[in-house]
Amino acid sequence: MIVLGMVILTSLAFDFTNGFHDTANAMATSIATGALKPKAAVALSAVLNLIGAFLSVQVALTVTNSVIRIQDSTGAPNPQLTANGGSALLLIVLAGLVGAIIWNLLTWLLGLPSSSSHALFGGLIGATIAGLGFSAVKWVGTDTKLDGVVGKVILPAVLSPVIASVVAMTGTWIIYKVTKKVAEKFRNDGFRWGQIGSASLISLAHGMNDAQKTMGIITLALIASGNWTDLHAVPLWVKAACATAIALGTFIGGWRIIRTLGKGLVEIDSPQGLAADSASAATIIVSSHLGFALSTTHVATGSIIGTGLGRKGAQVRWAVALRMLVAWLITLPSAGLVAALAWAVGHFIGGLAGAIVIFAILIGCAGFVFWHSRKNPVGHHNVTDEWETSAGDVLQVPVVPVESAKEAVR
């Protein structure tokens, strides 16, 4: 029971880091354009994350059922995982969470909007492979449905930012086309109100998608220890605890990442912010309904880049985007490697002592990252300062008028 308690506590700690890591996805554009004051933005986002966490459980069930093979071929619980009070699965889950949290903290320190979701899945996959081998990971489903890691995690990771970018680019082009005769001041003031609504919708959607991932982890641990048997439901107290943790993390505000998304990629005007937020919210809500555990970070980033591509004369800082892309590509394997090492340490020491040691390692790493972050603090007081652009960071994005495009085709 002590190890189960440690897993639940670590899960909520991950949920907390997920909250402040992903606040930028909902509120970076609103803060950057001045639609919302920084403190008001994170407070609003926190409340809506809390509400959104109670609206669905589809993503939670994906985490519970679509990553680790917790059942054998007959549908019975896998004896490898449930023996001795589920100690094997509990150590795997704990190590996976350690890998995810350490990666979240490192990318937050660097101001990189990487995926908390993929850090979590990478950690679980790495610890599972280290503990039980490749066959214990549910890579694909057993029927015709899109299931398993490939269908529920990797495929959405590839498609979601592309879809969001195209939708945001199209929306931005339409907005500027329709409002080109409207004075810039009136146009921006009007769209700022729209931004508040669309950013709120993203926060609600984020609660529906990301808070549920931790619900799935805790439910998985409860199943392993014999304290829960329903593979198609989540205990109410788990929902409440996870919703509270992610809301508190959101309220803290991940200012470093908010700065990167709001100022580092594209200089955003209010119409672009509305287009980006609307595209992100639509993509996340549809995916949550389908049970796809996508990265809200990937979606939000794709949307913001799309607004730069859809506005004539906009500047996209591709060097910043490239650094983010590299972080995306290495998130799964990096978190998986850290989790595998954590599992190895815990397994080598064995028993309760092993779990305590890797828990202590996590606390030490978190303390070091926090101490290092104080050397160059970023907060609500400087999150909207001008971005220092180096040579080669920026590319002017020309937009070909529709009339010119028709002539070129002829």
C-alpha positions as CSV (number, residue, x, y, z in Angstrom):
1,M,0.0,0.0,0.0
2,I,2.9,2.3,0.6
3,V,4.1,2.0,-3.0
4,L,0.6,2.5,-4.2
5,G,0.5,5.7,-2.2
6,M,3.8,6.8,-3.7
7,V,2.5,6.1,-7.2
8,I,-0.7,8.2,-6.6
9,L,1.3,11.0,-5.1
10,T,3.8,11.0,-8.0
11,S,0.9,10.8,-10.5
12,L,-0.6,14.0,-9.0
13,A,2.9,15.6,-9.1
14,F,3.0,14.8,-12.8
15,D,-0.5,16.3,-13.3
16,F,0.7,19.4,-11.5
17,T,3.7,19.8,-13.9
18,N,1.4,19.1,-16.8
19,G,-0.7,22.0,-15.7
20,F,2.0,24.6,-15.6
21,H,3.8,23.1,-18.6
22,D,0.7,23.4,-20.8
23,T,-0.8,26.7,-19.6
24,A,0.8,28.3,-22.6
25,N,-1.3,26.2,-25.0
26,A,-4.4,28.0,-24.0
27,M,-3.3,31.4,-22.9
28,A,0.0,32.3,-24.6
29,T,-1.7,34.1,-27.6
30,S,-4.2,36.0,-25.3
31,I,-1.4,37.2,-23.1
32,A,0.8,38.2,-26.1
33,T,-1.9,40.3,-27.7
34,G,-3.1,41.9,-24.4
35,A,-6.5,40.3,-24.6
36,L,-6.0,39.1,-21.0
37,K,-3.6,40.2,-18.2
38,P,-1.2,37.4,-17.4
39,K,-2.5,36.6,-13.9
40,A,-6.1,36.8,-15.0
41,A,-5.3,34.4,-17.9
42,V,-3.8,31.7,-15.8
43,A,-6.6,32.0,-13.2
44,L,-9.3,31.6,-15.9
45,S,-7.5,28.7,-17.5
46,A,-7.2,26.9,-14.1
47,V,-10.9,27.1,-13.4
48,L,-11.8,25.8,-16.9
49,N,-9.2,23.0,-16.7
50,L,-10.9,21.9,-13.4
51,I,-14.3,21.9,-15.1
52,G,-13.1,20.2,-18.2
53,A,-11.6,17.3,-16.3
54,F,-15.0,16.1,-15.3
55,L,-16.6,16.1,-18.8
56,S,-15.2,12.9,-20.3
57,V,-13.2,9.8,-19.5
58,Q,-12.3,8.5,-23.0
59,V,-8.7,9.6,-22.9
60,A,-8.3,8.2,-19.3
61,L,-9.5,4.8,-20.6
62,T,-6.9,5.0,-23.4
63,V,-4.1,5.4,-20.9
64,T,-5.5,2.5,-18.8
65,N,-6.1,0.1,-21.6
66,S,-3.9,1.1,-24.7
67,V,-0.3,1.3,-23.5
68,I,0.5,-1.7,-21.3
69,R,-1.0,-5.2,-21.8
70,I,-2.7,-5.5,-18.5
71,Q,-4.7,-8.6,-19.7
72,D,-3.5,-11.9,-21.1
73,S,-4.9,-13.6,-24.2
74,T,-8.0,-14.8,-22.3
75,G,-8.9,-11.4,-21.0
76,A,-7.8,-12.2,-17.5
77,P,-5.4,-9.9,-15.6
78,N,-1.8,-10.4,-16.6
79,P,-0.3,-12.5,-13.8
80,Q,3.1,-10.9,-14.4
81,L,1.7,-7.5,-13.4
82,T,-0.7,-8.4,-10.6
83,A,1.3,-10.8,-8.5
84,N,2.4,-9.6,-5.0
85,G,-0.1,-6.8,-4.9
86,G,0.8,-5.6,-8.4
87,S,4.3,-4.7,-7.3
88,A,5.8,-5.2,-10.8
89,L,3.3,-2.9,-12.5
90,L,3.4,-0.4,-9.6
91,L,7.2,-0.1,-10.0
92,I,6.8,0.3,-13.8
93,V,4.2,3.1,-13.4
94,L,6.3,4.8,-10.8
95,A,9.4,4.7,-13.0
96,G,7.4,5.9,-16.0
97,L,6.2,8.9,-14.0
98,V,9.7,9.7,-12.9
99,G,10.9,9.8,-16.5
100,A,7.9,12.0,-17.5
101,I,8.3,14.5,-14.7
102,I,12.0,14.9,-15.1
103,W,11.6,15.6,-18.9
104,N,8.8,18.0,-18.2
105,L,10.9,20.0,-15.7
106,L,13.9,20.0,-18.0
107,T,11.9,21.3,-21.0
108,W,10.2,23.9,-18.8
109,L,13.6,25.2,-17.6
110,L,14.6,25.6,-21.3
111,G,11.3,27.2,-22.2
112,L,10.6,24.5,-24.8
113,P,6.9,23.6,-25.4
114,S,7.4,19.9,-25.6
115,S,4.6,17.4,-25.0
116,S,3.7,16.4,-21.4
117,S,1.5,13.6,-22.9
118,H,4.4,12.1,-24.9
119,A,6.7,12.4,-21.9
120,L,4.1,10.3,-20.0
121,F,3.7,7.7,-22.7
122,G,7.4,7.6,-23.3
123,G,8.1,7.0,-19.6
124,L,5.5,4.2,-19.4
125,I,6.8,2.6,-22.6
126,G,10.4,2.8,-21.5
127,A,9.8,1.4,-18.0
128,T,7.5,-1.4,-19.5
129,I,10.2,-2.5,-22.0
130,A,12.9,-2.4,-19.3
131,G,10.7,-4.5,-16.9
132,L,8.8,-6.9,-19.1
133,G,10.1,-6.5,-22.7
134,F,8.7,-5.2,-26.0
135,S,5.8,-7.6,-26.0
136,A,4.3,-6.1,-22.9
137,V,3.7,-2.8,-24.7
138,K,0.4,-2.7,-26.6
139,W,1.7,-1.3,-29.8
140,V,-1.5,-2.0,-31.9
141,G,-5.0,-3.1,-31.1
142,T,-6.3,-6.7,-31.4
143,D,-9.2,-5.7,-33.7
144,T,-9.9,-3.3,-36.6
145,K,-10.1,-0.2,-34.4
146,L,-7.3,2.3,-34.1
147,D,-5.9,1.2,-30.8
148,G,-2.7,0.8,-28.9
149,V,0.3,3.1,-28.9
150,V,0.4,3.5,-32.7
151,G,-3.3,4.4,-33.2
152,K,-4.0,6.3,-30.0
153,V,-0.7,8.1,-29.5
154,I,1.8,8.2,-32.4
155,L,-0.7,8.8,-35.3
156,P,-2.4,11.7,-33.5
157,A,1.0,13.2,-32.7
158,V,1.9,13.3,-36.5
159,L,-1.5,14.4,-37.8
160,S,-2.8,16.8,-35.2
161,P,-0.3,19.7,-35.6
162,V,-0.6,19.5,-39.3
163,I,-4.4,19.7,-39.2
164,A,-4.4,22.5,-36.7
165,S,-1.8,24.5,-38.7
166,V,-3.9,24.2,-41.9
167,V,-7.1,25.2,-40.1
168,A,-5.4,28.2,-38.5
169,M,-3.7,29.3,-41.7
170,T,-7.0,29.1,-43.6
171,G,-8.9,30.9,-40.8
172,T,-6.2,33.7,-40.6
173,W,-6.3,34.3,-44.3
174,I,-10.1,34.5,-44.3
175,I,-10.2,36.9,-41.3
176,Y,-7.7,39.3,-42.9
177,K,-9.5,39.1,-46.2
178,V,-12.9,39.8,-44.8
179,T,-11.7,42.6,-42.4
180,K,-9.1,44.3,-44.7
181,K,-11.2,47.5,-44.8
182,V,-11.7,47.7,-41.1
183,A,-9.5,50.0,-39.2
184,E,-6.7,48.1,-37.4
185,K,-7.6,49.4,-33.9
186,F,-11.3,48.4,-34.2
187,R,-10.4,45.1,-35.7
188,N,-7.9,44.2,-32.9
189,D,-10.2,45.4,-30.1
190,G,-13.0,43.3,-31.4
191,F,-11.0,40.1,-31.9
192,R,-9.5,40.4,-28.4
193,W,-13.0,39.6,-27.0
194,G,-13.2,36.7,-29.3
195,Q,-9.8,35.5,-28.1
196,I,-11.0,35.3,-24.5
197,G,-13.8,33.0,-25.6
198,S,-11.6,30.8,-27.8
199,A,-8.8,30.6,-25.2
200,S,-11.4,29.6,-22.6
201,L,-12.5,26.8,-24.9
202,I,-9.0,25.5,-25.2
203,S,-8.6,25.4,-21.4
204,L,-11.8,23.5,-21.1
205,A,-10.6,21.1,-23.8
206,H,-7.2,20.7,-22.2
207,G,-8.9,19.6,-19.0
208,M,-10.9,17.1,-21.0
209,N,-7.7,15.6,-22.6
210,D,-4.7,16.1,-20.3
211,A,-6.2,15.7,-16.8
212,Q,-7.6,12.4,-17.9
213,K,-4.1,10.9,-18.6
214,T,-3.3,11.0,-15.0
215,M,-6.7,9.6,-14.1
216,G,-5.8,6.7,-16.3
217,I,-2.4,6.2,-14.6
218,I,-3.9,6.1,-11.1
219,T,-6.7,3.8,-12.3
220,L,-4.0,1.5,-13.8
221,A,-2.2,1.4,-10.4
222,L,-5.5,0.7,-8.6
223,I,-6.2,-2.2,-10.9
224,A,-2.6,-3.6,-10.4
225,S,-3.0,-3.5,-6.6
226,G,-6.5,-5.1,-6.7
227,N,-8.3,-2.0,-5.5
228,W,-10.3,-1.4,-8.7
229,T,-11.5,-3.9,-11.4
230,D,-13.6,-1.9,-13.9
231,L,-11.6,-1.2,-17.1
232,H,-14.2,1.1,-18.4
233,A,-14.6,3.6,-15.6
234,V,-12.6,5.9,-13.3
235,P,-13.3,6.4,-9.6
236,L,-14.8,9.7,-8.7
237,W,-12.2,10.6,-6.1
238,V,-9.5,10.0,-8.8
239,K,-11.3,12.5,-11.1
240,A,-11.5,15.1,-8.4
241,A,-7.9,14.7,-7.3
242,C,-6.5,14.9,-10.9
243,A,-8.7,17.9,-11.8
244,T,-7.5,19.8,-8.7
245,A,-3.8,19.0,-9.4
246,I,-3.9,20.1,-13.0
247,A,-5.8,23.3,-12.1
248,L,-3.3,24.2,-9.4
249,G,-0.4,23.6,-11.8
250,T,-2.2,25.8,-14.4
251,F,-2.7,28.6,-11.9
252,I,1.1,28.6,-11.1
253,G,1.6,29.5,-14.8
254,G,4.5,28.1,-16.9
255,W,5.8,31.5,-17.8
256,R,8.8,30.4,-19.6
257,I,6.8,28.3,-22.1
258,I,4.1,31.0,-22.3
259,R,6.8,33.4,-23.4
260,T,8.2,31.1,-26.1
261,L,4.8,30.4,-27.6
262,G,3.4,33.9,-27.3
263,K,6.5,35.8,-28.4
264,G,9.0,33.4,-29.8
265,L,7.4,31.9,-32.8
266,V,5.3,34.6,-34.5
267,E,4.4,38.2,-33.6
268,I,0.7,37.7,-33.1
269,D,-2.1,40.1,-33.6
270,S,-5.6,39.6,-32.1
271,P,-7.1,38.1,-35.4
272,Q,-4.3,35.6,-35.5
273,G,-4.8,34.7,-31.9
274,L,-8.4,34.0,-32.4
275,A,-7.7,31.8,-35.4
276,A,-5.0,29.9,-33.6
277,D,-7.1,29.3,-30.5
278,S,-10.2,28.3,-32.4
279,A,-8.2,25.8,-34.5
280,S,-6.6,24.3,-31.4
281,A,-9.8,24.0,-29.5
282,A,-11.6,22.3,-32.3
283,T,-8.8,19.8,-32.8
284,I,-8.5,19.0,-29.1
285,I,-12.2,18.6,-28.5
286,V,-12.7,16.2,-31.5
287,S,-9.7,14.2,-30.5
288,S,-10.8,13.9,-26.8
289,H,-14.2,12.7,-28.0
290,L,-12.5,9.9,-30.0
291,G,-10.2,9.0,-27.2
292,F,-7.0,10.1,-28.9
293,A,-4.3,11.1,-26.4
294,L,-2.8,13.8,-28.4
295,S,-0.4,16.6,-27.4
296,T,-2.1,19.9,-26.8
297,T,1.3,21.4,-27.1
298,H,1.7,20.1,-30.7
299,V,-1.7,21.3,-31.6
300,A,-1.2,24.8,-30.2
301,T,2.2,25.2,-31.8
302,G,0.9,24.1,-35.2
303,S,-1.9,26.6,-34.9
304,I,0.4,29.5,-34.1
305,I,2.7,28.6,-37.0
306,G,-0.4,28.4,-39.2
307,T,-1.4,31.9,-38.4
308,G,2.0,33.1,-39.4
309,L,1.7,31.3,-42.7
310,G,-1.8,32.7,-43.3
311,R,-1.0,36.4,-42.8
312,K,0.7,38.4,-45.5
313,G,4.1,39.6,-44.5
314,A,4.1,37.8,-41.2
315,Q,7.4,36.6,-39.6
316,V,7.8,33.0,-38.5
317,R,11.0,32.3,-36.4
318,W,11.9,29.0,-37.9
319,A,15.0,28.6,-35.8
320,V,12.8,28.6,-32.7
321,A,10.3,26.2,-34.4
322,L,13.2,23.9,-35.3
323,R,14.4,23.7,-31.7
324,M,10.8,22.8,-30.7
325,L,10.6,20.2,-33.3
326,V,13.8,18.5,-32.1
327,A,12.4,18.5,-28.6
328,W,9.2,16.9,-29.9
329,L,11.1,14.1,-31.7
330,I,13.2,13.2,-28.7
331,T,10.5,13.4,-26.0
332,L,9.3,9.8,-26.2
333,P,12.7,8.2,-26.3
334,S,14.3,10.5,-23.8
335,A,11.5,10.1,-21.2
336,G,11.6,6.4,-21.9
337,L,15.3,6.2,-21.3
338,V,15.1,8.0,-18.0
339,A,12.2,5.8,-16.9
340,A,14.1,2.6,-17.9
341,L,17.0,3.8,-15.8
342,A,14.7,4.6,-12.9
343,W,13.1,1.1,-13.2
344,A,16.6,-0.5,-13.2
345,V,17.6,1.3,-10.0
346,G,14.4,0.4,-8.3
347,H,14.5,-3.2,-9.4
348,F,18.2,-3.6,-8.5
349,I,17.5,-2.4,-4.9
350,G,14.2,-4.2,-4.8
351,G,11.0,-3.9,-2.8
352,L,9.9,-0.8,-1.0
353,A,13.5,0.5,-0.6
354,G,13.8,0.5,-4.4
355,A,10.6,2.6,-4.9
356,I,11.7,5.0,-2.1
357,V,15.2,5.5,-3.8
358,I,13.8,6.4,-7.2
359,F,11.2,8.7,-5.5
360,A,14.0,10.4,-3.7
361,I,15.9,10.8,-7.0
362,L,12.9,12.5,-8.5
363,I,12.7,15.0,-5.6
364,G,16.4,15.7,-5.9
365,C,16.2,16.4,-9.7
366,A,13.1,18.6,-9.1
367,G,14.9,20.6,-6.5
368,F,17.9,21.1,-8.7
369,V,15.8,22.3,-11.7
370,F,13.9,24.8,-9.5
371,W,17.2,26.1,-8.0
372,H,18.6,26.6,-11.5
373,S,15.5,28.3,-12.7
374,R,15.9,31.1,-10.1
375,K,19.1,32.3,-11.9
376,N,17.0,33.6,-14.8
377,P,13.4,34.0,-13.6
378,V,10.5,34.5,-16.0
379,G,7.2,35.5,-14.6
380,H,4.1,37.6,-15.2
381,H,6.2,40.7,-14.9
382,N,8.4,40.0,-18.0
383,V,6.5,37.3,-20.0
384,T,5.5,39.8,-22.7
385,D,8.9,41.5,-23.1
386,E,10.2,41.8,-26.7
387,W,11.8,38.6,-28.0
388,E,15.5,38.9,-28.8
389,T,15.8,37.6,-32.3
390,S,19.1,36.4,-33.7
391,A,20.2,36.4,-37.3
392,G,18.6,33.6,-39.3
393,D,15.7,33.2,-36.8
394,V,13.1,34.9,-39.0
395,L,11.7,34.2,-42.4
396,Q,9.3,36.6,-44.0
397,V,6.2,34.7,-45.2
398,P,4.8,36.1,-48.4
399,V,1.2,35.3,-49.2
400,V,0.3,35.0,-52.9
401,P,-2.9,36.8,-53.7
402,V,-5.7,34.6,-55.1
403,E,-5.7,36.5,-58.4
404,S,-2.0,35.9,-58.9
405,A,-2.3,32.2,-58.0
406,K,-5.0,31.8,-60.7
407,E,-2.9,33.5,-63.3
408,A,0.1,31.2,-62.4
409,V,-2.1,28.1,-62.9
410,R,-3.3,29.4,-66.3
